[in-house]
Amino acid sequence: MEQAKRDEFRQILQGQLDELLREAGKTVSEMTDEKANFPDPTDRASLESDRNFELRIRDRERKLIMKIREALERIDDGTFGVCEHCEEEIGEARLKARPVTTLCIECKTEQERQEKIG
């Protein structure tokens, strides 16, 4: 992959990482600042449900943050854009759709097919 393309993907990934970290910081701030006391059990349950939902979203984002950091490392070591299974180049359209991917579309399709069988 050309250096210009690697730089373009680095910018995309870094932008995503920065946004996710900002959102995580806001969530922590909001949850620690919130001093709501709901005597009504229904209101309290609703608040807890909302918090649990928010935490599940942040957990998914935490996993994405790790994948983004791994993708940035692959850019640094020159393995970004190479399928970890067949070692062929991953198509640019796939990388634009999912820059953290480590599999080409053929290998990912086969992986999903195997998961359905097993």
SEROTI-7892 format. One record per residue: residue number from 1; chain; x, y, z of N, C-alpha, C, O, CB in turn. Coordinates in Angstrom, 1 decimal, padded with zeros to 4 digits. Glycine has a CB too. Layout:
BEGIN
+------+-------+--------+--------+--------+--------+--------+--------+--------+--------+--------+--------+--------+--------+--------+--------+--------+
! resi ! chain !   n_px !   n_py !   n_pz !  ca_px !  ca_py !  ca_pz !   c_px !   c_py !   c_pz !   o_px !   o_py !   o_pz !  cb_px !  cb_py !  cb_pz !
+------+-------+--------+--------+--------+--------+--------+--------+--------+--------+--------+--------+--------+--------+--------+--------+--------+
!  NUM !     A !      X !      Y !      Z !      X !      Y !      Z !      X !      Y !      Z !      X !      Y !      Z !      X !      Y !      Z !
...
+------+-------+--------+--------+--------+--------+--------+--------+--------+--------+--------+--------+--------+--------+--------+--------+--------+
% end
This chain:
BEGIN
+------+-------+--------+--------+--------+--------+--------+--------+--------+--------+--------+--------+--------+--------+--------+--------+--------+
! resi ! chain !   n_px !   n_py !   n_pz !  ca_px !  ca_py !  ca_pz !   c_px !   c_py !   c_pz !   o_px !   o_py !   o_pz !  cb_px !  cb_py !  cb_pz !
+------+-------+--------+--------+--------+--------+--------+--------+--------+--------+--------+--------+--------+--------+--------+--------+--------+
!    1 !     A !  000.8 ! -001.2 !  000.0 !  000.0 !  000.0 !  000.0 !  000.9 !  001.2 !  000.0 !  001.9 !  001.3 !  000.7 ! -001.0 !  000.0 !  001.2 !
!    2 !     A !  000.5 !  002.2 ! -000.8 !  001.2 !  003.4 ! -000.9 !  001.2 !  004.2 !  000.4 !  000.2 !  004.2 !  001.2 !  000.7 !  004.3 ! -002.0 !
!    3 !     A !  002.2 !  005.0 !  000.7 !  002.3 !  005.8 !  001.9 !  001.2 !  006.8 !  002.0 !  000.6 !  007.0 !  003.1 !  003.7 !  006.6 !  001.9 !
!    4 !     A !  000.8 !  007.4 !  000.9 ! -000.3 !  008.4 !  000.9 ! -001.6 !  007.7 !  001.4 ! -002.4 !  008.3 !  002.2 ! -000.6 !  009.0 ! -000.4 !
!    5 !     A ! -001.9 !  006.5 !  001.0 ! -003.1 !  005.7 !  001.4 ! -003.0 !  005.4 !  002.9 ! -003.9 !  005.5 !  003.6 ! -003.3 !  004.5 !  000.6 !
!    6 !     A ! -001.8 !  004.9 !  003.3 ! -001.6 !  004.6 !  004.7 ! -001.8 !  005.9 !  005.6 ! -002.5 !  005.8 !  006.7 ! -000.2 !  004.1 !  005.0 !
!    7 !     A ! -001.3 !  007.0 !  005.1 ! -001.6 !  008.3 !  005.9 ! -003.0 !  008.6 !  005.9 ! -003.5 !  009.1 !  007.0 ! -000.8 !  009.4 !  005.3 !
!    8 !     A ! -003.7 !  008.4 !  004.8 ! -005.2 !  008.7 !  004.8 ! -005.9 !  007.8 !  005.8 ! -006.8 !  008.3 !  006.5 ! -005.8 !  008.4 !  003.4 !
!    9 !     A ! -005.6 !  006.5 !  005.9 ! -006.2 !  005.6 !  006.8 ! -005.8 !  005.9 !  008.2 ! -006.6 !  005.8 !  009.2 ! -005.9 !  004.1 !  006.5 !
!   10 !     A ! -004.6 !  006.4 !  008.4 ! -004.2 !  006.8 !  009.8 ! -005.0 !  007.9 !  010.3 ! -005.4 !  007.9 !  011.4 ! -002.6 !  007.2 !  009.8 !
!   11 !     A ! -005.3 !  008.9 !  009.4 ! -006.1 !  010.1 !  009.8 ! -007.5 !  009.6 !  010.1 ! -008.1 !  010.1 !  011.1 ! -006.1 !  011.1 !  008.6 !
!   12 !     A ! -008.1 !  008.7 !  009.3 ! -009.4 !  008.2 !  009.5 ! -009.5 !  007.5 !  010.9 ! -010.4 !  007.8 !  011.7 ! -009.9 !  007.2 !  008.4 !
!   13 !     A ! -008.6 !  006.6 !  011.1 ! -008.5 !  005.8 !  012.4 ! -008.3 !  006.7 !  013.6 ! -008.9 !  006.6 !  014.6 ! -007.5 !  004.8 !  012.3 !
!   14 !     A ! -007.4 !  007.7 !  013.4 ! -007.1 !  008.6 !  014.6 ! -008.3 !  009.4 !  014.9 ! -008.6 !  009.7 !  016.1 ! -005.9 !  009.5 !  014.2 !
!   15 !     A ! -009.0 !  009.9 !  013.9 ! -010.2 !  010.7 !  014.1 ! -011.3 !  009.9 !  014.8 ! -011.9 !  010.4 !  015.7 ! -010.8 !  011.2 !  012.8 !
!   16 !     A ! -011.5 !  008.6 !  014.4 ! -012.4 !  007.7 !  015.1 ! -012.0 !  007.5 !  016.6 ! -012.8 !  007.5 !  017.5 ! -012.5 !  006.4 !  014.4 !
!   17 !     A ! -010.7 !  007.3 !  016.8 ! -010.2 !  007.0 !  018.1 ! -010.4 !  008.3 !  019.0 ! -010.9 !  008.1 !  020.1 ! -008.7 !  006.7 !  018.1 !
!   18 !     A ! -010.1 !  009.4 !  018.5 ! -010.3 !  010.7 !  019.3 ! -011.8 !  010.9 !  019.6 ! -012.1 !  011.2 !  020.8 ! -009.8 !  011.9 !  018.5 !
!   19 !     A ! -012.7 !  010.6 !  018.7 ! -014.1 !  010.8 !  019.0 ! -014.6 !  009.8 !  020.0 ! -015.3 !  010.2 !  020.9 ! -014.9 !  010.6 !  017.7 !
!   20 !     A ! -014.2 !  008.5 !  019.9 ! -014.6 !  007.5 !  020.9 ! -014.0 !  007.9 !  022.3 ! -014.7 !  007.7 !  023.3 ! -014.1 !  006.1 !  020.5 !
!   21 !     A ! -012.8 !  008.4 !  022.4 ! -012.3 !  008.7 !  023.7 ! -013.0 !  009.9 !  024.3 ! -013.2 !  010.0 !  025.5 ! -010.8 !  009.0 !  023.6 !
!   22 !     A ! -013.4 !  010.9 !  023.4 ! -014.1 !  012.0 !  023.9 ! -015.5 !  011.6 !  024.5 ! -015.9 !  012.0 !  025.6 ! -014.4 !  013.1 !  022.8 !
!   23 !     A ! -016.2 !  010.7 !  023.8 ! -017.5 !  010.2 !  024.2 ! -017.3 !  009.4 !  025.5 ! -018.2 !  009.5 !  026.4 ! -018.1 !  009.3 !  023.1 !
!   24 !     A ! -016.3 !  008.6 !  025.7 ! -016.0 !  007.8 !  026.9 ! -015.8 !  008.8 !  028.1 ! -016.3 !  008.5 !  029.1 ! -014.8 !  006.9 !  026.7 !
!   25 !     A ! -015.1 !  009.8 !  027.8 ! -014.8 !  010.8 !  028.9 ! -016.1 !  011.5 !  029.3 ! -016.3 !  011.8 !  030.5 ! -013.9 !  011.8 !  028.4 !
!   26 !     A ! -017.0 !  011.8 !  028.3 ! -018.3 !  012.4 !  028.7 ! -019.1 !  011.5 !  029.5 ! -019.8 !  011.9 !  030.5 ! -019.0 !  012.9 !  027.4 !
!   27 !     A ! -019.1 !  010.2 !  029.1 ! -020.0 !  009.3 !  029.9 ! -019.5 !  009.2 !  031.3 ! -020.3 !  009.2 !  032.2 ! -019.9 !  007.9 !  029.2 !
!   28 !     A ! -018.2 !  009.0 !  031.5 ! -017.7 !  008.9 !  032.9 ! -018.0 !  010.2 !  033.7 ! -018.4 !  010.1 !  034.8 ! -016.1 !  008.7 !  032.9 !
!   29 !     A ! -017.8 !  011.4 !  033.0 ! -018.2 !  012.6 !  033.7 ! -019.6 !  012.7 !  034.1 ! -020.0 !  013.1 !  035.2 ! -017.8 !  013.8 !  032.8 !
!   30 !     A ! -020.5 !  012.3 !  033.1 ! -021.9 !  012.4 !  033.4 ! -022.4 !  011.4 !  034.5 ! -023.2 !  011.8 !  035.3 ! -022.7 !  012.1 !  032.1 !
!   31 !     A ! -021.8 !  010.3 !  034.5 ! -022.2 !  009.3 !  035.5 ! -021.7 !  009.6 !  036.9 ! -022.3 !  009.3 !  037.9 ! -021.7 !  007.9 !  035.1 !
!   32 !     A ! -020.5 !  010.3 !  037.0 ! -020.0 !  010.6 !  038.3 ! -020.6 !  011.9 !  038.8 ! -020.7 !  012.1 !  040.0 ! -018.5 !  010.8 !  038.3 !
!   33 !     A ! -021.0 !  012.8 !  037.9 ! -021.7 !  014.1 !  038.3 ! -023.1 !  013.9 !  038.7 ! -023.6 !  014.7 !  039.5 ! -021.6 !  015.1 !  037.2 !
!   34 !     A ! -023.8 !  012.9 !  038.2 ! -025.2 !  012.7 !  038.4 ! -025.5 !  012.3 !  039.8 ! -025.0 !  011.3 !  040.3 ! -025.7 !  011.6 !  037.4 !
!   35 !     A ! -026.2 !  013.2 !  040.5 ! -026.5 !  012.9 !  041.9 ! -028.0 !  012.7 !  042.0 ! -028.6 !  013.2 !  043.0 ! -026.0 !  014.1 !  042.8 !
!   36 !     A ! -028.6 !  012.0 !  041.1 ! -030.0 !  011.9 !  041.1 ! -030.5 !  010.9 !  042.2 ! -029.9 !  009.8 !  042.4 ! -030.6 !  011.4 !  039.8 !
!   37 !     A ! -031.5 !  011.3 !  043.0 ! -032.0 !  010.5 !  044.0 ! -033.5 !  010.3 !  043.7 ! -034.3 !  011.2 !  043.8 ! -031.8 !  011.1 !  045.4 !
!   38 !     A ! -033.9 !  009.1 !  043.2 ! -035.2 !  008.9 !  042.8 ! -035.9 !  008.0 !  043.9 ! -035.6 !  006.8 !  043.9 ! -035.3 !  008.2 !  041.4 !
!   39 !     A ! -036.8 !  008.6 !  044.6 ! -037.5 !  007.8 !  045.6 ! -038.5 !  006.8 !  045.0 ! -038.8 !  005.7 !  045.5 ! -038.3 !  008.7 !  046.6 !
!   40 !     A ! -038.9 !  007.1 !  043.8 ! -039.9 !  006.2 !  043.1 ! -039.1 !  005.1 !  042.4 ! -038.2 !  005.3 !  041.7 ! -040.6 !  007.0 !  042.0 !
!   41 !     A ! -039.5 !  003.8 !  042.8 ! -038.7 !  002.7 !  042.2 ! -038.8 !  002.6 !  040.7 ! -037.8 !  002.1 !  040.1 ! -039.3 !  001.4 !  042.8 !
!   42 !     A ! -039.8 !  003.0 !  040.1 ! -039.9 !  003.0 !  038.6 ! -038.9 !  004.0 !  038.0 ! -038.2 !  003.6 !  037.0 ! -041.3 !  003.4 !  038.2 !
!   43 !     A ! -038.8 !  005.1 !  038.6 ! -037.8 !  006.1 !  038.1 ! -036.4 !  005.6 !  038.3 ! -035.5 !  005.7 !  037.4 ! -038.0 !  007.5 !  038.8 !
!   44 !     A ! -036.1 !  005.0 !  039.4 ! -034.8 !  004.4 !  039.7 ! -034.5 !  003.3 !  038.7 ! -033.4 !  003.2 !  038.2 ! -034.8 !  003.9 !  041.2 !
!   45 !     A ! -035.5 !  002.4 !  038.5 ! -035.3 !  001.3 !  037.5 ! -035.0 !  001.8 !  036.1 ! -034.2 !  001.3 !  035.4 ! -036.5 !  000.4 !  037.5 !
!   46 !     A ! -035.7 !  002.9 !  035.7 ! -035.5 !  003.5 !  034.4 ! -034.1 !  004.0 !  034.3 ! -033.5 !  003.9 !  033.3 ! -036.6 !  004.6 !  034.1 !
!   47 !     A ! -033.7 !  004.7 !  035.3 ! -032.3 !  005.3 !  035.3 ! -031.3 !  004.2 !  035.2 ! -030.3 !  004.3 !  034.5 ! -032.1 !  006.1 !  036.6 !
!   48 !     A ! -031.4 !  003.1 !  036.0 ! -030.5 !  002.0 !  036.0 ! -030.5 !  001.3 !  034.6 ! -029.4 !  000.9 !  034.1 ! -030.8 !  001.0 !  037.0 !
!   49 !     A ! -031.7 !  001.2 !  034.0 ! -031.8 !  000.6 !  032.7 ! -031.0 !  001.5 !  031.6 ! -030.3 !  000.9 !  030.8 ! -033.2 !  000.4 !  032.2 !
!   50 !     A ! -031.2 !  002.8 !  031.7 ! -030.5 !  003.7 !  030.8 ! -029.0 !  003.6 !  031.0 ! -028.2 !  003.6 !  030.1 ! -031.0 !  005.1 !  031.1 !
!   51 !     A ! -028.5 !  003.5 !  032.3 ! -027.1 !  003.4 !  032.6 ! -026.5 !  002.1 !  032.0 ! -025.5 !  002.1 !  031.5 ! -026.9 !  003.5 !  034.1 !
!   52 !     A ! -027.3 !  001.0 !  032.2 ! -026.8 ! -000.3 !  031.7 ! -026.6 ! -000.2 !  030.2 ! -025.7 ! -000.8 !  029.7 ! -027.7 ! -001.4 !  032.1 !
!   53 !     A ! -027.6 !  000.4 !  029.5 ! -027.6 !  000.5 !  028.1 ! -026.3 !  001.3 !  027.7 ! -025.6 !  000.9 !  026.7 ! -028.9 !  001.1 !  027.6 !
!   54 !     A ! -026.1 !  002.4 !  028.3 ! -025.0 !  003.3 !  028.0 ! -023.7 !  002.5 !  028.3 ! -022.7 !  002.7 !  027.5 ! -025.0 !  004.5 !  028.9 !
!   55 !     A ! -023.6 !  001.8 !  029.3 ! -022.4 !  001.0 !  029.6 ! -022.1 ! -000.1 !  028.6 ! -021.0 ! -000.4 !  028.2 ! -022.4 !  000.4 !  031.0 !
!   56 !     A ! -023.2 ! -000.7 !  028.1 ! -023.0 ! -001.7 !  027.0 ! -022.5 ! -001.1 !  025.8 ! -021.6 ! -001.6 !  025.1 ! -024.3 ! -002.5 !  026.7 !
!   57 !     A ! -023.0 !  000.1 !  025.4 ! -022.5 !  000.8 !  024.3 ! -021.0 !  001.2 !  024.5 ! -020.2 !  001.0 !  023.6 ! -023.3 !  002.1 !  024.0 !
!   58 !     A ! -020.7 !  001.7 !  025.6 ! -019.3 !  002.0 !  025.9 ! -018.4 !  000.8 !  025.9 ! -017.2 !  000.9 !  025.5 ! -019.2 !  002.8 !  027.2 !
!   59 !     A ! -018.9 ! -000.3 !  026.3 ! -018.0 ! -001.5 !  026.3 ! -017.7 ! -001.9 !  024.8 ! -016.6 ! -002.3 !  024.5 ! -018.7 ! -002.7 !  027.0 !
!   60 !     A ! -018.7 ! -001.8 !  024.0 ! -018.5 ! -002.1 !  022.5 ! -017.5 ! -001.1 !  021.9 ! -016.7 ! -001.5 !  021.1 ! -019.9 ! -002.0 !  021.7 !
!   61 !     A ! -017.6 !  000.2 !  022.4 ! -016.7 !  001.2 !  021.9 ! -015.3 !  000.9 !  022.4 ! -014.3 !  001.2 !  021.7 ! -017.2 !  002.6 !  022.3 !
!   62 !     A ! -015.2 !  000.4 !  023.7 ! -013.9 !  000.1 !  024.2 ! -013.2 ! -001.0 !  023.4 ! -012.0 ! -000.9 !  023.1 ! -014.0 ! -000.4 !  025.7 !
!   63 !     A ! -014.0 ! -002.0 !  022.9 ! -013.4 ! -003.0 !  022.1 ! -013.0 ! -002.4 !  020.7 ! -012.0 ! -002.8 !  020.2 ! -014.4 ! -004.1 !  021.9 !
!   64 !     A ! -013.8 ! -001.5 !  020.2 ! -013.4 ! -000.8 !  018.9 ! -012.2 !  000.0 !  019.1 ! -011.3 !  000.0 !  018.2 ! -014.6 !  000.0 !  018.5 !
!   65 !     A ! -012.0 !  000.6 !  020.2 ! -010.8 !  001.4 !  020.5 ! -009.6 !  000.5 !  020.4 ! -008.5 !  000.9 !  019.9 ! -010.9 !  002.1 !  021.9 !
!   66 !     A ! -009.7 ! -000.7 !  021.0 ! -008.5 ! -001.6 !  020.9 ! -008.2 ! -002.0 !  019.5 ! -007.1 ! -002.1 !  019.1 ! -008.8 ! -002.9 !  021.8 !
!   67 !     A ! -009.3 ! -002.2 !  018.7 ! -009.1 ! -002.6 !  017.3 ! -008.5 ! -001.5 !  016.5 ! -007.6 ! -001.7 !  015.6 ! -010.4 ! -003.0 !  016.7 !
!   68 !     A ! -008.9 ! -000.2 !  016.8 ! -008.3 !  000.9 !  016.1 ! -006.8 !  001.0 !  016.5 ! -006.0 !  001.3 !  015.6 ! -009.1 !  002.2 !  016.5 !
!   69 !     A ! -006.5 !  000.9 !  017.7 ! -005.1 !  001.0 !  018.1 ! -004.2 ! -000.1 !  017.5 ! -003.1 !  000.1 !  017.0 ! -004.9 !  000.9 !  019.7 !
!   70 !     A ! -004.8 ! -001.3 !  017.3 ! -004.1 ! -002.4 !  016.6 ! -003.9 ! -002.1 !  015.2 ! -002.9 ! -002.3 !  014.6 ! -004.9 ! -003.7 !  016.8 !
!   71 !     A ! -005.0 ! -001.5 !  014.5 ! -004.9 ! -001.1 !  013.1 ! -003.8 !  000.0 !  013.0 ! -003.0 !  000.0 !  012.0 ! -006.2 ! -000.5 !  012.6 !
!   72 !     A ! -003.7 !  001.0 !  013.9 ! -002.6 !  002.0 !  013.8 ! -001.3 !  001.3 !  014.0 ! -000.3 !  001.8 !  013.3 ! -002.8 !  003.0 !  014.9 !
!   73 !     A ! -001.1 !  000.3 !  014.8 !  000.1 ! -000.4 !  014.9 !  000.5 ! -001.1 !  013.6 !  001.6 ! -001.2 !  013.2 !  000.1 ! -001.4 !  016.1 !
!   74 !     A ! -000.6 ! -001.7 !  012.9 ! -000.3 ! -002.4 !  011.7 !  000.1 ! -001.4 !  010.6 !  001.0 ! -001.7 !  009.7 ! -001.6 ! -003.1 !  011.2 !
!   75 !     A ! -000.4 ! -000.1 !  010.7 !  000.1 !  000.9 !  009.7 !  001.5 !  001.2 !  010.0 !  002.3 !  001.3 !  009.1 ! -000.8 !  002.2 !  009.9 !
!   76 !     A !  001.9 !  001.3 !  011.3 !  003.3 !  001.5 !  011.6 !  004.2 !  000.4 !  011.2 !  005.4 !  000.7 !  010.8 !  003.4 !  001.8 !  013.1 !
!   77 !     A !  003.8 ! -000.8 !  011.4 !  004.7 ! -001.9 !  011.0 !  004.6 ! -002.5 !  009.6 !  005.2 ! -003.4 !  009.2 !  004.5 ! -003.1 !  012.0 !
!   78 !     A !  003.7 ! -001.8 !  008.8 !  003.6 ! -002.1 !  007.4 !  002.7 ! -003.3 !  007.0 !  002.7 ! -003.7 !  005.9 !  004.9 ! -002.4 !  006.9 !
!   79 !     A !  001.9 ! -003.8 !  008.0 !  001.1 ! -004.9 !  007.7 ! -000.4 ! -004.5 !  007.5 ! -001.3 ! -005.4 !  007.3 !  001.1 ! -006.0 !  008.8 !
!   80 !     A ! -000.7 ! -003.2 !  007.6 ! -002.0 ! -002.7 !  007.4 ! -002.5 ! -003.0 !  006.0 ! -001.7 ! -002.8 !  005.0 ! -002.1 ! -001.2 !  007.7 !
!   81 !     A ! -003.7 ! -003.5 !  005.8 ! -004.2 ! -003.7 !  004.5 ! -003.9 ! -005.1 !  003.9 ! -004.1 ! -005.4 !  002.7 ! -003.8 ! -002.7 !  003.6 !
!   82 !     A ! -003.3 ! -006.0 !  004.7 ! -002.9 ! -007.3 !  004.3 ! -003.7 ! -008.3 !  005.1 ! -003.8 ! -008.2 !  006.3 ! -001.4 ! -007.6 !  004.5 !
!   83 !     A ! -004.4 ! -009.2 !  004.4 ! -005.3 ! -010.2 !  005.1 ! -004.4 ! -011.1 !  006.0 ! -003.4 ! -011.6 !  005.5 ! -006.0 ! -011.1 !  004.0 !
!   84 !     A ! -004.8 ! -011.2 !  007.2 ! -004.0 ! -012.1 !  008.2 ! -004.1 ! -013.6 !  007.9 ! -003.4 ! -014.4 !  008.4 ! -004.4 ! -011.8 !  009.6 !
!   85 !     A ! -005.1 ! -013.9 !  007.1 ! -005.3 ! -015.3 !  006.8 ! -004.6 ! -015.7 !  005.5 ! -003.8 ! -016.6 !  005.5 ! -006.8 ! -015.6 !  006.7 !
!   86 !     A ! -005.0 ! -015.1 !  004.4 ! -004.4 ! -015.5 !  003.1 ! -003.2 ! -014.6 !  002.6 ! -002.5 ! -014.9 !  001.7 ! -005.5 ! -015.4 !  002.0 !
!   87 !     A ! -003.0 ! -013.6 !  003.4 ! -001.8 ! -012.6 !  003.2 ! -001.9 ! -011.9 !  001.8 ! -000.9 ! -011.3 !  001.3 ! -000.6 ! -013.4 !  003.2 !
!   88 !     A ! -003.1 ! -011.8 !  001.3 ! -003.4 ! -011.0 !  000.1 ! -003.8 ! -009.6 !  000.5 ! -004.1 ! -009.4 !  001.7 ! -004.5 ! -011.6 ! -000.8 !
!   89 !     A ! -003.7 ! -008.7 ! -000.4 ! -004.1 ! -007.3 ! -000.1 ! -005.6 ! -007.2 !  000.1 ! -006.3 ! -007.7 ! -000.7 ! -003.6 ! -006.3 ! -001.2 !
!   90 !     A ! -006.0 ! -006.5 !  001.1 ! -007.4 ! -006.2 !  001.4 ! -007.8 ! -005.1 !  000.5 ! -007.1 ! -004.1 !  000.3 ! -007.7 ! -005.9 !  002.9 !
!   91 !     A ! -009.0 ! -005.2 ! -000.2 ! -009.5 ! -004.2 ! -001.1 ! -009.7 ! -002.9 ! -000.4 ! -010.1 ! -002.8 !  000.8 ! -010.8 ! -004.6 ! -001.7 !
!   92 !     A ! -009.4 ! -001.8 ! -001.1 ! -009.5 ! -000.4 ! -000.6 ! -011.0 ! -000.1 ! -000.1 ! -011.2 !  000.5 !  000.9 ! -009.1 !  000.6 ! -001.6 !
!   93 !     A ! -012.0 ! -000.6 ! -000.9 ! -013.4 ! -000.3 ! -000.6 ! -013.7 ! -001.0 !  000.8 ! -014.4 ! -000.4 !  001.6 ! -014.3 ! -000.9 ! -001.7 !
!   94 !     A ! -013.2 ! -002.2 !  001.0 ! -013.4 ! -002.9 !  002.3 ! -012.8 ! -002.1 !  003.4 ! -013.3 ! -001.9 !  004.5 ! -012.9 ! -004.3 !  002.3 !
!   95 !     A ! -011.5 ! -001.6 !  003.2 ! -010.8 ! -000.9 !  004.2 ! -011.5 !  000.4 !  004.5 ! -011.6 !  000.9 !  005.7 ! -009.4 ! -000.6 !  003.8 !
!   96 !     A ! -012.1 !  001.1 !  003.5 ! -012.8 !  002.3 !  003.8 ! -014.1 !  002.1 !  004.6 ! -014.5 !  002.9 !  005.4 ! -013.2 !  003.0 !  002.4 !
!   97 !     A ! -014.8 !  000.9 !  004.3 ! -016.0 !  000.6 !  005.0 ! -015.7 !  000.2 !  006.4 ! -016.4 !  000.5 !  007.4 ! -016.7 ! -000.5 !  004.3 !
!   98 !     A ! -014.6 ! -000.5 !  006.6 ! -014.2 ! -001.0 !  007.9 ! -012.7 ! -001.0 !  008.1 ! -012.0 ! -002.1 !  007.8 ! -014.7 ! -002.5 !  008.2 !
!   99 !     A ! -012.1 !  000.1 !  008.4 ! -010.6 !  000.2 !  008.4 ! -009.9 ! -000.6 !  009.5 ! -008.7 ! -000.8 !  009.4 ! -010.3 !  001.7 !  008.7 !
!  100 !     A ! -010.6 ! -001.2 !  010.4 ! -010.0 ! -002.0 !  011.4 ! -009.9 ! -003.5 !  011.0 ! -009.4 ! -004.3 !  011.7 ! -010.7 ! -001.9 !  012.8 !
!  101 !     A ! -010.5 ! -003.8 !  009.8 ! -010.5 ! -005.2 !  009.4 ! -009.1 ! -005.8 !  009.2 ! -008.2 ! -005.1 !  008.9 ! -011.3 ! -005.3 !  008.1 !
!  102 !     A ! -009.1 ! -007.1 !  009.5 ! -007.8 ! -007.8 !  009.3 ! -008.0 ! -008.9 !  008.3 ! -007.0 ! -009.6 !  008.0 ! -007.3 ! -008.4 !  010.6 !
!  103 !     A ! -009.2 ! -009.1 !  007.7 ! -009.5 ! -010.1 !  006.7 ! -010.0 ! -009.5 !  005.4 ! -010.8 ! -008.6 !  005.5 ! -010.4 ! -011.2 !  007.3 !
!  104 !     A ! -009.6 ! -010.1 !  004.3 ! -010.2 ! -009.7 !  003.0 ! -011.6 ! -010.2 !  003.0 ! -012.0 ! -011.0 !  003.8 ! -009.3 ! -010.3 !  001.8 !
!  105 !     A ! -012.4 ! -009.7 !  002.0 ! -013.8 ! -010.1 !  002.0 ! -014.0 ! -011.6 !  001.8 ! -014.9 ! -012.2 !  002.4 ! -014.5 ! -009.3 !  000.9 !
!  106 !     A ! -013.1 ! -012.2 !  001.0 ! -013.3 ! -013.7 !  000.8 ! -013.0 ! -014.5 !  002.1 ! -013.8 ! -015.4 !  002.4 ! -012.3 ! -014.2 ! -000.3 !
!  107 !     A ! -012.0 ! -014.1 !  002.8 ! -011.7 ! -014.8 !  004.0 ! -012.7 ! -014.6 !  005.1 ! -013.1 ! -015.5 !  005.9 ! -010.3 ! -014.4 !  004.6 !
!  108 !     A ! -013.2 ! -013.3 !  005.2 ! -014.3 ! -013.0 !  006.1 ! -015.6 ! -013.7 !  005.8 ! -016.2 ! -014.2 !  006.7 ! -014.6 ! -011.5 !  006.2 !
!  109 !     A ! -015.9 ! -013.8 !  004.5 ! -017.1 ! -014.6 !  004.1 ! -017.0 ! -016.0 !  004.5 ! -017.9 ! -016.6 !  005.0 ! -017.3 ! -014.5 !  002.6 !
!  110 !     A ! -015.8 ! -016.6 !  004.3 ! -015.6 ! -018.0 !  004.6 ! -015.6 ! -018.2 !  006.2 ! -016.2 ! -019.2 !  006.6 ! -014.2 ! -018.5 !  004.1 !
!  111 !     A ! -015.1 ! -017.3 !  006.9 ! -015.1 ! -017.3 !  008.4 ! -016.6 ! -017.3 !  008.9 ! -017.0 ! -018.1 !  009.7 ! -014.4 ! -016.2 !  009.0 !
!  112 !     A ! -017.4 ! -016.4 !  008.3 ! -018.8 ! -016.4 !  008.7 ! -019.6 ! -017.6 !  008.3 ! -020.4 ! -018.1 !  009.0 ! -019.5 ! -015.1 !  008.1 !
!  113 !     A ! -019.2 ! -018.2 !  007.2 ! -019.9 ! -019.4 !  006.7 ! -019.5 ! -020.6 !  007.7 ! -020.4 ! -021.4 !  008.1 ! -019.4 ! -019.8 !  005.3 !
!  114 !     A ! -018.3 ! -020.6 !  008.1 ! -017.8 ! -021.6 !  009.1 ! -018.5 ! -021.5 !  010.4 ! -018.9 ! -022.4 !  011.1 ! -016.3 ! -021.6 !  009.3 !
!  115 !     A ! -018.7 ! -020.2 !  010.8 ! -019.4 ! -019.9 !  012.1 ! -020.9 ! -020.4 !  012.1 ! -021.4 ! -020.9 !  013.1 ! -019.4 ! -018.5 !  012.4 !
!  116 !     A ! -021.5 ! -020.3 !  010.9 ! -022.9 ! -020.7 !  010.8 ! -023.0 ! -022.2 !  010.9 ! -023.9 ! -022.8 !  011.4 ! -023.5 ! -020.3 !  009.4 !
!  117 !     A ! -022.0 ! -022.9 !  010.3 ! -022.0 ! -024.4 !  010.3 ! -021.7 ! -024.9 !  011.7 ! -022.4 ! -025.8 !  012.2 ! -020.9 ! -024.9 !  009.3 !
!  118 !     A ! -020.7 ! -024.3 !  012.4 ! -020.3 ! -024.8 !  013.7 ! -021.1 ! -024.2 !  014.8 ! -020.8 ! -024.5 !  015.9 ! -018.9 ! -024.4 !  014.0 !
+------+-------+--------+--------+--------+--------+--------+--------+--------+--------+--------+--------+--------+--------+--------+--------+--------+
% end
